[in-house]
Amino acid sequence: MRVFLVAGEPSGDRLGGALMEGLKTLIPDVEFDGIGGPLMEAQGLTSRFPMSELSVMGLVEVLPKFFHLKRRISETAQAVLDTKPDVLITIDSPDFSLRVAKIVKAASNIRTVHYVAPSVWAWRPGRADKMAKVIDHVLALLPFEPPYMERAGMECDFVGHPVASEPIATPEEIAAFRSSFDLGDAPILLALPGSRRGEIERLAGAFGGALQLFMEDHADYRVVIPTVGATTDLIKERVADWPGRPVVLDPRHEGADQALAYKRAAFGVADLALAASGTVSLELAAQNTPMVIAYKLNWLTQKMAERMVKLDTVTLVNLVSDTRAVPECLLDDCQPAKIADALRNVVNAPDAQQHAMSLTMERLGRGGEDPGLRAARAVLDRMQVDYA
């Protein structure tokens, strides 16, 4: 069986790696082609070009790279058509992925699967109907998503989220991490200003200003900042004047397993986190790390979002748990003073988010079959492929 996969950012790489591992478990001789990051490459993919080229978000950020991205869309679609895989699996990054699927569908009957349902329950509900013209099957991460996709005419399976089955840092790993980075017994604040260059450029100033205010009365905290290799140098530049003697985790100097172990330990050791909106809130919940979510967009993108977004929260922990336990400082509220106040409130009530985080993990499949394996089964079952 031949599978062509396309992922465009670190969260998609994580999903793709878990799915590939599941497919290899069920069909050992499966062959992979496509675009992905280090976790997918560790499962046997040779990426046709660096995945980081696709990690762009927001209208303003996309415009300067429009023609390059358009060429990559054409190249990727042609590669799919040339290699004639049994299935094309696109992972998140819908602006890129669905354009590839559209070209492929127009020229072939190759089956198309999209992993991560678009947030039609939050904004642009018409996207599901458009998506149904080019996608046969959707793998949903959230339990309430399948009806939206099925109503538009696509097959859809809730497969859980890989974060719910990822290992939790052990006390030994945490102790070793503290020792390796000379953290002593200081309380730890994890700072996560995003994985895309545009996010980091927008958020680093507000995050740094918030930490400066927060540490006026919490001076004992140390700051730890995990990074992805493509943006590590930018992070180091932007956090150079932050308080808390920041420790920047650079995965480029470690093997894949060690880099993941350090990241897991960082999430596990943290007493508090300040993070950009996105999948990272689920990673924090998996490690029981209380958090504040802060995010802002470029002015034009923000104005468009304000007209289309239909929810009062964007944090996945809040949405999955059906609570509003995680505080947010979004858009115009993404200001140092407001973020610092939110951090203080969390420190003063560190257990307030525990129920929401535990419920989120339960609803995402913790304790059940590995989501990557569930996703692999869903792909094969819908294709009526026999497997062990």
VENTAUR-V175374 format. One line per field, one symbol per residue. phi: phi as a letter, one per 40 degrees, with the letter a starting at -180 (. if undefined). psi: psi as a letter, one per 30 degrees, with the letter a starting at -180 (. if undefined). Layout:
BEGIN
phi->???
psi->???
END
This chain:
BEGIN
phi->.bbbbbbbadccccccccccccccccbdccbbahbabcccccchcbccacddcccbbgdcccdcbdcccccccccccccccccfccabbcbffcccccccccccccbabccbbbchcccccbafcccccccccbbcabbccbcccddccccchbcabcbgbdccbcccdcdccccccdccbfcfbccbbcbbchbbdccccccdccccccccccccbbcccbbbbcbbdcbcccddccbdbccgfdbccbcccbcdcccccccccccccccabbbcciddccccccbfccabbbaabcdccccccccbcbbcabcccccccfbbcccbbbfcccbdccccccccccccbccccccccccccccchdgccddccccccccccccfccac
psi->kkkkkjkfleeeeeeeeeeeeeeeeeifgkkklbkaaeeeefggkjkflkffffikkkeeeeefgeeeeeeeeeeeeeeeeefilfkkjkjbheeeefeeeeeeefglgkkkkkjjkliffeliffeeeeefffkekkjkfkfgeeeeeeffglkkkkglkfffgkkkkleeeeeeeeeeghfbgkkkkkkiglfkeeeeeefeeeeeeeeeeefeghffkkkkjkllefgeeeeeefgegllgikjkjjffglleeeeeeeeeeeeefkfkkjllkaffeeeeefghjklkkkkllleeeeeeefffkglgkfkeeeeefhahekkkjkcffikeeeeeeeeeeeefifgffeeeeeeeeeffgkfakkeeeeeeeeeeeffhkkl.
END
